[in-house]
């Protein structure tokens, strides 16, 4: 048995009225992500304040977002309203940071080179990788816009349809991850649940985007759009988490 776990008489713990504890316990690492992590705490507070400020906008667009899960034409109806489109786009931008915080907290993106990084650096890597992923998607959107198989307005509707799923998925991830963490579910189980949630939402997003494209062009052209706009950037993101 480890000597630090040995049993001693109660009176031997007190010397001149002072409680003497084993100093080896002082070297134990803190439990939980983010204890003493100022950056994580600051970003969480800032994200919470931003979500609270955006709450009214989210309530306004929530029925339209839920409708987009059921029918692809609802994405077109949403885009027809300037106010709803503006609120949706702003809300999607606000949800980027909460999404990155959730992904970092539950290690949803964890290539091997990140194992030795401290919490602050891991969080910055996740934010940087996701920012690069969004930038790549934006560049591909701009490049493929010149391929005139789909009218420009409808092309924009299809590209921005992923915003609808991103907002809902981010909110569900926050709620579900928080509940599982609170009730003490194994972190690996929580991680797998959130990954499956992300995968299911992404597949549904691709299906809806395909339906929008296919309503204006052939199925083959719609598939080529998806290869450039979805499969290529997401494949690079997944590969970066596996290879490195």
C-alpha atoms as one frame of an Amber mdcrd trajectory, in Angstrom:
protein
   0.000   0.000   0.000   1.162   3.534  -0.746   2.617   5.123   2.382   0.647
   8.295   1.727  -2.555   6.295   2.239  -1.504   4.739   5.556  -3.753   5.135
   8.609  -2.469   7.123  11.605  -3.947   7.835  15.039  -6.137  10.921  15.100
  -4.070  12.688  17.760  -0.919  12.314  15.626  -2.391  14.682  13.046  -2.313
  17.617  15.431   0.851  19.360  16.533   0.438  22.320  18.893  -3.166  22.719
  17.823  -2.307  22.673  14.102  -3.751  20.137  11.642  -0.919  18.482   9.705
  -1.807  17.110   6.275   0.341  15.183   3.812   1.985  17.776   1.537   2.090
  15.275  -1.338  -1.584  16.157  -1.909  -0.545  19.672  -2.845   0.991  18.355
  -6.052  -2.210  16.844  -7.374  -3.348  18.492 -10.668  -6.579  20.488 -10.634
  -9.645  18.607 -11.833 -11.815  19.830 -14.655 -11.161  21.909 -17.777 -10.570
  25.580 -17.369  -9.802  25.883 -13.643  -7.741  29.030 -13.563  -8.139  29.373
 -17.313  -8.771  33.089 -17.603  -9.106  33.099 -21.402 -11.763  30.385 -21.370
 -13.689  32.162 -18.613 -13.562  35.541 -20.354 -14.744  34.089 -23.668 -17.539
  32.184 -21.926 -18.779  35.358 -20.221 -18.514  37.360 -23.451 -20.358  34.641
 -25.388 -23.090  34.451 -22.768 -23.604  38.211 -22.893 -23.718  38.135 -26.707
 -26.292  35.321 -26.682 -28.442  37.238 -24.195 -28.302  40.345 -26.394 -29.260
  38.221 -29.423 -32.077  36.396 -27.625 -34.870  38.470 -29.189 -33.472  37.950
 -32.697 -33.204  34.224 -32.079 -36.808  34.021 -30.891 -37.866  35.759 -34.108
 -36.068  33.324 -36.393 -36.597  30.131 -34.378 -39.850  29.057 -36.125 -38.212
  29.532 -39.529 -35.123  27.572 -38.449 -37.245  24.664 -37.256 -39.219  24.727
 -40.485 -35.951  24.468 -42.453 -35.307  21.124 -40.764 -38.502  19.725 -42.250
 -38.740  21.266 -45.735 -36.047  22.662 -47.994 -38.370  25.326 -49.422 -38.502
  26.998 -46.010 -34.899  28.121 -46.534 -36.063  30.032 -49.615 -38.958  31.547
 -47.664 -36.553  32.662 -44.938 -34.279  34.332 -47.473 -37.270  36.194 -48.907
 -37.486  38.201 -45.681 -34.699  40.767 -45.333 -35.207  41.054 -41.562 -35.188
  37.302 -40.931 -32.128  36.866 -43.143 -30.253  39.630 -41.331 -31.163  38.247
 -37.904 -30.185  34.731 -38.991 -26.804  35.844 -40.334 -25.965  37.855 -37.211
 -27.044  35.009 -34.936 -24.865  32.558 -36.862 -21.867  34.850 -36.387 -22.528
  35.174 -32.656 -22.737  31.377 -32.268 -19.236  30.801 -33.667 -17.499  31.436
 -30.342 -19.874  29.279 -28.218 -19.410  26.504 -30.764 -15.607  26.748 -30.516
 -15.755  26.787 -26.707 -17.937  23.678 -26.703 -15.681  21.908 -29.223 -12.614
  22.715 -27.124 -14.185  21.798 -23.774 -15.342  18.367 -24.958 -12.300  17.697
 -27.197 -14.370  17.373 -30.359 -11.295  18.398 -32.350  -8.288  16.728 -30.762
  -5.429  15.696 -33.081  -2.450  14.111 -31.346  -0.291  17.253 -31.437  -2.795
  18.997 -29.140  -2.377  16.466 -26.312   0.623  18.290 -24.874  -0.881  21.768
 -25.162  -2.289  23.655 -22.203  -5.930  24.663 -22.168  -5.377  28.199 -23.484
  -3.390  26.998 -26.482  -5.836  24.193 -27.228  -8.681  26.678 -27.277  -6.770
  29.051 -29.562  -5.956  26.177 -31.933  -9.632  25.182 -32.129 -10.662  28.789
 -32.820  -7.933  29.176 -35.444  -8.773  25.909 -37.218 -12.484  26.711 -37.305
 -11.772  30.230 -38.578  -9.601  28.760 -41.349 -12.375  26.285 -42.182 -14.929
  29.096 -42.484 -12.535  31.161 -44.590 -11.955  28.214 -46.946 -15.706  27.695
 -47.307 -16.151  31.390 -48.039 -13.468  31.328 -50.723 -15.012  28.265 -52.371
 -18.452  29.904 -52.263 -17.035  32.923 -54.066 -15.178  30.820 -56.648 -18.161
  28.591 -57.449 -20.501  31.569 -57.803 -19.073  32.121 -61.290 -20.322  28.681
 -62.329 -23.718  29.835 -63.607 -25.675  26.596 -63.402 -27.811  28.128 -60.636
 -29.166  31.708 -60.511 -27.015  33.897 -58.242 -29.792  34.588 -55.738 -30.727
  30.930 -55.368 -27.058  29.980 -55.183 -26.678  32.309 -52.195 -29.762  30.786
 -50.583 -28.281  27.301 -50.891 -24.892  28.356 -49.526 -26.368  30.173 -46.541
 -28.777  27.340 -45.708 -26.002  25.808 -43.623 -26.325  28.792 -41.238 -29.727
  27.488 -40.167 -28.343  24.127 -39.102 -25.246  25.635 -37.517 -27.307  27.821
 -35.177 -29.594  25.001 -34.048 -26.760  22.493 -33.727 -24.659  24.881 -31.640
 -27.537  25.488 -29.237 -28.332  21.788 -28.890 -24.634  21.018 -28.331 -24.445
  23.599 -25.548 -27.575  22.314 -23.831 -26.888  18.607 -24.270 -23.197  18.875
 -23.379 -24.035  20.887 -20.265 -26.672  18.373 -19.126 -24.394  15.376 -19.655
 -21.551  17.121 -17.850 -23.829  18.075 -14.944 -25.137  14.531 -14.370 -21.609
  13.126 -14.499 -21.634  11.184 -17.764 -18.242   9.844 -18.838 -16.441  12.526
 -20.932 -15.716  10.023 -23.712 -19.410   9.147 -23.941 -20.353  12.839 -24.028
 -17.782  13.429 -26.750 -19.169  10.600 -28.885 -22.755  11.813 -28.420 -21.825
  15.324 -29.553 -19.865  14.005 -32.532 -22.862  11.938 -33.630 -25.067  15.003
 -33.187 -22.709  17.041 -35.377 -22.586  14.308 -38.006 -26.364  13.895 -38.148
 -26.941  17.635 -38.400 -24.309  17.993 -41.111 -25.804  15.173 -43.195 -29.264
  16.745 -42.951 -27.765  20.101 -43.945 -26.203  18.517 -47.037 -29.508  16.867
 -47.959 -31.362  20.180 -47.769 -28.645  21.981 -49.727 -28.761  19.267 -52.399
 -32.522  19.682 -52.695 -32.150  23.436 -53.186 -29.481  23.030 -55.858 -31.344
  20.197 -57.592 -34.442  22.381 -57.929 -32.489  24.721 -60.233 -30.021  22.387
 -61.963 -29.432  18.717 -62.686 -28.627  16.246 -59.919 -25.100  15.829 -61.323
 -24.468  19.567 -61.189 -25.861  19.660 -57.651 -23.418  16.906 -56.684 -20.509
  18.854 -58.193 -21.546  21.894 -56.167 -21.551  19.785 -53.007 -18.121  18.342
 -53.770 -16.656  21.835 -54.001 -18.636  23.590 -51.280 -19.025  20.872 -48.640
 -17.070  17.674 -49.206 -13.735  19.360 -49.976 -13.499  21.767 -46.988 -15.043
  19.363 -44.496 -12.818  16.549 -45.737  -9.758  18.727 -45.154 -10.987  19.581
 -41.644 -11.545  15.926 -40.741  -8.211  14.905 -42.254  -6.401  17.561 -40.195
  -7.852  16.026 -37.033  -6.835  12.492 -37.993  -3.496  12.803 -39.777  -1.737
  15.318 -37.506
